[in-house]
Amino acid sequence: MKWLLVTAWMVASSACEDFRDANQADTVASIRANVTLTLAVENVASTQDFVVKFDNYDENLHISEECNGTESVTIEGLIPGIYTVTVSGTVFDTEGDEYYVNGNVVNQAILQDDTSLDITVQGLKVSPLVLKEIYYAGSRTPTNGVYFRDQFYEIYNNSAQTQYLDGVYFANLVPGKSSTTLPVWPESDGNNYAYAERVWRIPGNGTDYPLEPGESCVISQFAANHQLEIYNPNSPIDGSISEFEFNMNNATYPDQPAVDMIHIFYNGLASMGSIPQYLTSVFGPAIVIFRVPEGDNYDPVNDPNLKTTDLSKPNSSTYYAKIPISYVLDAVECIDNATAVNAKRVPAALDAGMTYVGSTYCGLSVARKPLTDENGEYMYNAVGALMFQDTNNSTDDFEGGVVPMIRRYDTGMPAWNHTLQ
């Protein structure tokens, strides 16, 4: 199903509520921009609360408009410049399932009157499992050395039903850090994939690892107490309570009691590679968790249709795994700092925004915000579990630069955690 939405910019029409901050509009001649949206979500029954946002980071100019429904809107008055244009909203399909829809164009020159933009808007089904906290920046040792073994990634059950972690995949996307120079992927892929450097999977036979509403699990790079003298007493994290770890068979950092993740893919192979460590970029990774639908076979090692090289490097022998966007449960894009906001590399359908801690080896993390009502009070679901904000826009959903905390807000530990046995 496709919709056409033509949007330009200036004063509010009756169909839109204008939230602009155009503080330079009175000094620069205004122009129009026409945006054509194609909604690539099947069996859609209704829509609500579409927002189109123009961000000119060079001029610190941010203009957003909230449009309800699918009617065409014509508004004038946009300052010439280089913009990232983002479209987001929610839709419901005929089965009643809710999807977050997002689309964008990055670093788009809008200099002429009546500039036309085409944006395909894709949908990601609202997920019961979300990435709640990501600690990637690492910490400093007492001698001012660097330490990254204390990285962790926390997954939360944001629903009112028990969710099983068995078979959930974890991957870090490429490029490893935010960059304005992006890989070139096969044109035939369209907008249907994310591309991963390395892929892991949670083990289990289907019901081994239940996560109750309000509980979270932690996957650690190395699930030890990092505050011990032999590691880094300055680390903010005791990772020994983690449920899972990325064990790389490194004798210096031996296997811990946490359950080992299953390694799936690296550079086209199932083997882990020659370097006995796995870490995501301390500058800011892009992380996805996903689940393969029943009946599908996901094998990026042996299926040539599920891996690719970067086509901007014709002779490259480095392979990346393709992840169908329809498989993704949640994605979070982390960047270096505020100056890198124009270096987005994750498809907007997965994460329309980005978050950051601002520096490396600072002992800080990014944490998802609890959902609050109009009075600022925390919101809880039907079974009394705390709900976390999830709009598939990490700019809005996350707080950056916080001291990391495993199970922040006293979210529950699953009964099968090894420390409880």
C-alpha positions as CSV (number, residue, x, y, z in Angstrom):
1,M,0.0,0.0,0.0
2,K,1.4,3.4,-0.9
3,W,0.5,6.9,0.3
4,L,1.4,10.2,-1.2
5,L,2.1,13.0,1.2
6,V,3.3,16.3,-0.3
7,T,4.9,18.5,2.4
8,A,6.4,22.0,2.2
9,W,7.2,24.4,4.9
10,M,6.0,27.7,6.5
11,V,2.9,28.5,8.6
12,A,0.6,25.9,9.9
13,S,-2.3,24.6,7.9
14,S,-5.4,23.2,9.5
15,A,-4.1,19.6,9.1
16,C,-0.8,20.1,10.8
17,E,0.4,21.4,14.2
18,D,3.7,23.4,13.7
19,F,6.5,23.0,16.2
20,R,9.2,25.0,14.5
21,D,12.2,26.8,15.8
22,A,13.2,28.8,12.7
23,N,15.0,31.6,14.4
24,Q,16.6,32.8,11.2
25,A,13.6,32.7,9.0
26,D,13.2,36.5,9.0
27,T,16.6,37.1,7.5
28,V,16.8,34.5,4.8
29,A,14.5,34.2,1.7
30,S,12.2,31.2,2.2
31,I,11.8,28.4,-0.3
32,R,9.5,25.4,-0.6
33,A,10.4,21.7,-0.4
34,N,8.0,19.0,-1.7
35,V,8.4,15.6,0.0
36,T,6.8,12.5,-1.6
37,L,6.4,9.6,0.8
38,T,5.9,5.9,-0.2
39,L,4.8,3.8,2.8
40,A,6.2,0.3,2.4
41,V,4.1,-1.5,5.0
42,E,1.6,-4.1,3.8
43,N,-2.0,-4.5,4.9
44,V,-2.1,-1.2,6.7
45,A,-5.5,-0.2,8.1
46,S,-4.9,3.2,9.7
47,T,-2.3,5.8,10.6
48,Q,-1.7,8.4,13.3
49,D,0.7,11.1,14.2
50,F,3.1,11.4,11.3
51,V,6.0,13.8,12.0
52,V,8.3,15.2,9.3
53,K,11.4,16.8,10.7
54,F,14.1,18.9,8.9
55,D,17.4,19.1,10.7
56,N,20.1,21.6,9.5
57,Y,22.9,20.8,11.9
58,D,25.3,23.3,10.5
59,E,22.9,26.2,11.3
60,N,21.4,24.5,14.4
61,L,18.0,24.8,12.7
62,H,15.4,22.2,13.5
63,I,11.9,22.3,12.0
64,S,9.3,19.6,12.7
65,E,5.7,19.3,11.8
66,E,3.1,16.9,13.2
67,C,0.6,15.8,10.6
68,N,-2.4,13.5,11.3
69,G,-3.8,11.2,8.7
70,T,-2.7,10.9,5.1
71,E,-4.0,14.2,3.6
72,S,-1.7,16.2,1.4
73,V,-0.3,19.4,3.0
74,T,1.1,22.4,1.3
75,I,3.1,24.8,3.6
76,E,5.8,27.3,2.5
77,G,8.9,28.8,4.1
78,L,12.1,26.8,4.4
79,I,15.6,28.2,4.8
80,P,18.2,27.0,2.1
81,G,20.8,24.6,3.5
82,I,21.9,21.0,4.0
83,Y,19.3,18.9,5.8
84,T,18.6,15.5,7.2
85,V,14.9,14.9,6.6
86,T,13.2,12.3,8.8
87,V,9.7,11.0,8.7
88,S,8.2,8.9,11.5
89,G,4.9,7.8,12.8
90,T,2.8,4.7,13.6
91,V,0.5,2.5,11.6
92,F,-1.7,-0.4,12.3
93,D,-2.1,-3.4,9.9
94,T,-5.3,-5.3,9.3
95,E,-4.4,-7.8,12.0
96,G,-4.2,-4.9,14.6
97,D,-0.4,-5.1,14.9
98,E,1.3,-1.7,15.4
99,Y,4.4,-0.7,13.5
100,Y,6.7,2.2,13.9
101,V,7.4,3.7,10.5
102,N,10.5,5.7,9.7
103,G,12.3,7.0,6.6
104,N,14.9,9.6,5.9
105,V,17.4,11.3,3.6
106,V,20.7,12.4,5.0
107,N,22.8,15.4,4.1
108,Q,20.3,16.6,1.4
109,A,20.9,20.0,-0.2
110,I,17.7,22.0,-0.2
111,L,18.8,25.2,-2.0
112,Q,16.3,25.9,-4.7
113,D,12.6,26.7,-4.4
114,D,10.3,23.7,-5.0
115,T,13.0,21.1,-4.3
116,S,11.5,17.7,-4.5
117,L,12.4,14.8,-2.2
118,D,11.3,11.1,-2.4
119,I,11.4,9.1,0.9
120,T,10.4,5.5,1.3
121,V,9.0,4.9,4.7
122,Q,9.4,1.4,6.2
123,G,7.8,-0.2,9.2
124,L,9.2,-2.1,12.2
125,K,6.7,-4.0,14.3
126,V,6.5,-2.8,17.9
127,S,8.8,-5.2,19.8
128,P,8.2,-6.8,23.2
129,L,12.1,-6.9,23.6
130,V,14.1,-3.7,23.6
131,L,17.7,-2.8,24.2
132,K,17.5,-1.1,27.6
133,E,21.1,-0.1,28.3
134,I,24.3,-0.2,26.3
135,Y,27.7,0.4,27.9
136,Y,30.3,0.5,25.1
137,A,32.7,3.4,26.0
138,G,34.9,1.5,28.4
139,S,36.8,2.9,31.4
140,R,40.2,4.1,32.6
141,T,42.5,2.1,34.8
142,P,44.2,3.5,37.9
143,T,47.3,4.1,35.8
144,N,45.1,6.0,33.2
145,G,45.2,3.0,30.8
146,V,42.2,2.0,28.7
147,Y,39.9,-0.9,29.5
148,F,37.1,-2.2,27.3
149,R,36.4,-5.6,28.7
150,D,33.5,-4.3,30.9
151,Q,31.1,-3.6,27.9
152,F,27.6,-4.9,28.3
153,Y,24.2,-4.9,26.6
154,E,20.9,-5.2,28.5
155,I,17.7,-6.5,26.9
156,Y,14.3,-5.8,28.6
157,N,10.9,-7.4,28.3
158,N,8.8,-4.3,27.6
159,S,5.6,-6.3,27.2
160,A,2.9,-7.8,29.5
161,Q,3.6,-11.4,28.4
162,T,6.5,-13.8,29.0
163,Q,9.1,-13.7,26.2
164,Y,11.6,-16.4,25.4
165,L,15.1,-15.3,24.6
166,D,16.0,-18.7,23.0
167,G,17.1,-18.1,19.5
168,V,17.3,-14.2,19.7
169,Y,20.2,-12.9,17.6
170,F,22.6,-10.1,18.5
171,A,24.7,-8.3,15.9
172,N,26.8,-5.1,15.5
173,L,26.3,-3.3,12.2
174,V,28.8,-1.8,9.8
175,P,30.5,0.6,9.7
176,G,31.7,-0.1,13.2
177,K,31.6,3.6,14.1
178,S,29.5,6.4,12.6
179,S,30.8,7.7,9.3
180,T,29.7,10.0,6.5
181,T,31.4,7.5,4.1
182,L,29.1,4.6,3.9
183,P,29.5,1.2,2.3
184,V,27.8,0.5,-1.1
185,W,25.5,-2.5,-0.9
186,P,23.9,-4.4,-3.8
187,E,21.2,-2.3,-5.5
188,S,18.9,-5.4,-5.6
189,D,18.9,-5.4,-1.8
190,G,16.8,-2.2,-1.8
191,N,16.1,-1.0,1.7
192,N,15.4,-4.5,2.9
193,Y,18.5,-5.3,4.9
194,A,20.8,-4.2,7.7
195,Y,24.5,-5.3,7.4
196,A,26.4,-6.9,10.3
197,E,30.1,-7.4,10.9
198,R,29.5,-10.2,13.5
199,V,26.4,-12.1,14.5
200,W,25.7,-14.1,17.7
201,R,22.7,-16.1,19.0
202,I,21.3,-16.8,22.4
203,P,21.2,-20.6,22.9
204,G,18.2,-22.7,24.0
205,N,15.5,-25.1,22.8
206,G,12.7,-22.6,22.7
207,T,11.7,-22.3,26.4
208,D,15.0,-22.5,28.3
209,Y,15.3,-18.8,28.9
210,P,12.0,-17.1,29.8
211,L,12.0,-13.4,30.5
212,E,9.0,-12.3,32.5
213,P,7.4,-8.8,32.1
214,G,9.7,-6.3,33.8
215,E,12.8,-8.5,33.7
216,S,16.0,-7.9,31.8
217,C,19.0,-10.0,30.8
218,V,22.5,-8.8,30.4
219,I,25.0,-9.9,27.7
220,S,28.5,-9.0,28.7
221,Q,31.7,-8.9,26.6
222,F,33.4,-10.6,29.6
223,A,31.1,-11.6,32.4
224,A,33.5,-11.0,35.3
225,N,33.6,-8.7,38.2
226,H,35.7,-6.0,36.5
227,Q,36.3,-4.1,39.7
228,L,38.7,-6.8,40.9
229,E,42.4,-5.9,41.2
230,I,43.4,-8.2,38.3
231,Y,41.1,-6.3,35.9
232,N,40.2,-2.7,36.5
233,P,39.3,-1.4,40.0
234,N,38.1,1.8,38.4
235,S,35.5,0.0,36.3
236,P,31.9,1.0,37.2
237,I,30.7,-2.6,36.5
238,D,30.5,-5.9,38.3
239,G,29.5,-8.1,35.3
240,S,29.6,-11.3,37.2
241,I,25.7,-11.2,37.5
242,S,25.3,-11.3,33.7
243,E,23.2,-14.0,32.1
244,F,25.2,-14.3,28.9
245,E,28.7,-13.5,27.7
246,F,30.6,-13.4,24.4
247,N,33.2,-16.0,25.3
248,M,36.2,-15.8,22.8
249,N,38.3,-18.6,24.4
250,N,40.9,-16.2,25.6
251,A,43.0,-17.7,28.4
252,T,43.7,-14.2,29.8
253,Y,39.9,-13.6,30.1
254,P,38.6,-17.1,31.0
255,D,35.1,-18.4,30.5
256,Q,32.8,-17.2,33.2
257,P,29.7,-18.9,34.8
258,A,27.4,-16.8,32.5
259,V,25.9,-18.8,29.5
260,D,28.0,-18.5,26.4
261,M,26.5,-16.9,23.3
262,I,26.6,-19.0,20.1
263,H,28.8,-17.5,17.5
264,I,27.2,-17.4,14.1
265,F,29.1,-15.2,11.6
266,Y,32.3,-13.3,11.1
267,N,33.8,-12.4,7.7
268,G,31.7,-15.0,5.9
269,L,32.6,-17.9,8.3
270,A,31.1,-19.4,11.4
271,S,34.6,-19.4,13.1
272,M,35.4,-16.5,15.4
273,G,38.6,-15.3,13.6
274,S,42.2,-15.1,14.8
275,I,41.8,-12.3,17.3
276,P,40.6,-13.6,20.7
277,Q,38.4,-10.7,21.6
278,Y,35.0,-9.3,20.7
279,L,34.1,-5.7,21.4
280,T,31.9,-3.2,19.8
281,S,33.3,0.3,19.0
282,V,34.1,2.4,22.0
283,F,33.2,5.4,19.8
284,G,29.7,4.1,19.4
285,P,28.3,0.9,17.9
286,A,25.1,0.2,16.0
287,I,23.4,-2.8,17.6
288,V,20.4,-4.9,16.5
289,I,18.6,-7.8,18.1
290,F,16.5,-9.9,15.9
291,R,14.5,-13.2,15.7
292,V,14.1,-15.4,12.6
293,P,10.5,-16.2,11.9
294,E,9.3,-19.8,12.2
295,G,9.8,-21.5,8.9
296,D,12.7,-19.3,7.7
297,N,16.3,-20.5,7.5
298,Y,18.9,-17.9,8.4
299,D,22.3,-19.0,7.4
300,P,24.6,-16.1,6.3
301,V,27.6,-18.4,6.2
302,N,26.3,-20.9,3.6
303,D,23.6,-18.9,1.8
304,P,25.3,-16.5,-0.7
305,N,22.1,-14.4,-0.7
306,L,22.6,-13.5,3.0
307,K,26.1,-12.1,2.8
308,T,27.9,-9.4,0.7
309,T,31.0,-7.4,0.4
310,D,31.2,-3.6,0.4
311,L,30.8,-2.8,-3.4
312,S,32.7,0.4,-3.0
313,K,35.8,-1.8,-2.6
314,P,35.7,-4.0,-5.7
315,N,38.5,-6.4,-4.6
316,S,37.4,-6.8,-1.0
317,S,37.2,-10.2,0.5
318,T,35.6,-9.1,3.7
319,Y,32.0,-10.3,4.0
320,Y,29.1,-8.9,6.0
321,A,25.9,-10.7,7.0
322,K,22.6,-9.4,5.7
323,I,19.8,-9.1,8.2
324,P,16.3,-8.7,6.8
325,I,14.8,-5.7,8.4
326,S,11.6,-7.6,9.0
327,Y,13.5,-9.8,11.4
328,V,14.7,-7.0,13.7
329,L,13.2,-6.6,17.1
330,D,15.2,-3.5,18.1
331,A,18.1,-1.4,17.0
332,V,20.1,1.4,18.6
333,E,22.6,3.6,16.8
334,C,25.3,5.1,18.9
335,I,27.6,7.8,17.6
336,D,30.9,9.5,18.7
337,N,29.4,12.8,20.0
338,A,27.1,15.6,19.1
339,T,29.3,16.6,16.1
340,A,28.6,13.3,14.4
341,V,24.8,13.6,14.1
342,N,25.1,13.9,10.3
343,A,27.0,10.6,10.1
344,K,24.1,8.3,10.4
345,R,24.6,4.7,9.1
346,V,21.5,2.8,10.4
347,P,18.4,2.6,8.2
348,A,15.8,5.0,9.6
349,A,13.2,2.1,9.6
350,L,15.3,0.6,12.4
351,D,16.4,3.8,14.3
352,A,15.4,7.2,13.2
353,G,17.8,8.9,15.6
354,M,21.0,8.3,17.5
355,T,22.5,8.5,21.0
356,Y,26.0,8.9,22.5
357,V,28.0,9.3,25.6
358,G,30.3,11.9,24.1
359,S,33.8,10.5,24.7
360,T,35.7,7.2,25.0
361,Y,36.9,5.3,28.1
362,C,34.8,7.6,30.3
363,G,32.9,4.9,32.2
364,L,29.5,6.1,30.9
365,S,26.6,4.4,29.0
366,V,23.4,5.2,27.2
367,A,20.1,4.2,28.9
368,R,16.5,4.0,27.7
369,K,14.1,6.3,29.4
370,P,11.1,5.0,31.3
371,L,7.7,5.9,29.8
372,T,6.0,8.7,31.7
373,D,2.5,10.2,31.6
374,E,1.6,13.9,31.3
375,N,2.5,14.4,34.9
376,G,5.9,12.9,34.6
377,E,4.9,9.8,36.5
378,Y,6.3,6.4,35.4
379,M,3.9,4.2,33.5
380,Y,3.3,0.5,34.1
381,N,1.6,-2.1,32.0
382,A,-1.4,-4.4,32.9
383,V,0.8,-6.7,35.0
384,G,2.5,-3.9,36.8
385,A,5.8,-3.9,34.9
386,L,7.6,-0.6,34.2
387,M,7.3,0.4,30.6
388,F,10.2,2.0,28.7
389,Q,9.9,4.5,25.9
390,D,10.2,3.0,22.4
391,T,9.5,5.1,19.4
392,N,12.4,3.7,17.3
393,N,14.2,7.0,17.7
394,S,17.2,6.8,20.0
395,T,17.5,10.6,20.1
396,D,14.2,10.7,22.0
397,D,14.2,7.3,23.7
398,F,17.7,7.3,25.3
399,E,19.6,9.3,27.9
400,G,23.2,9.5,27.0
401,G,26.3,9.9,29.2
402,V,25.0,8.2,32.4
403,V,26.9,6.1,34.8
404,P,26.2,2.5,33.8
405,M,24.0,0.4,36.0
406,I,22.9,-3.2,35.4
407,R,19.1,-3.5,35.8
408,R,18.6,0.2,36.4
409,Y,15.2,1.1,37.9
410,D,15.3,-2.3,39.7
411,T,14.1,-4.3,36.7
412,G,14.0,-8.0,37.6
413,M,16.6,-10.7,37.3
414,P,15.4,-13.9,35.6
415,A,15.0,-16.9,37.9
416,W,17.5,-18.9,35.9
417,N,20.4,-16.5,36.4
418,H,23.4,-18.6,37.6
419,T,23.8,-16.5,40.8
420,L,20.3,-17.7,41.9
421,Q,20.9,-21.4,41.4
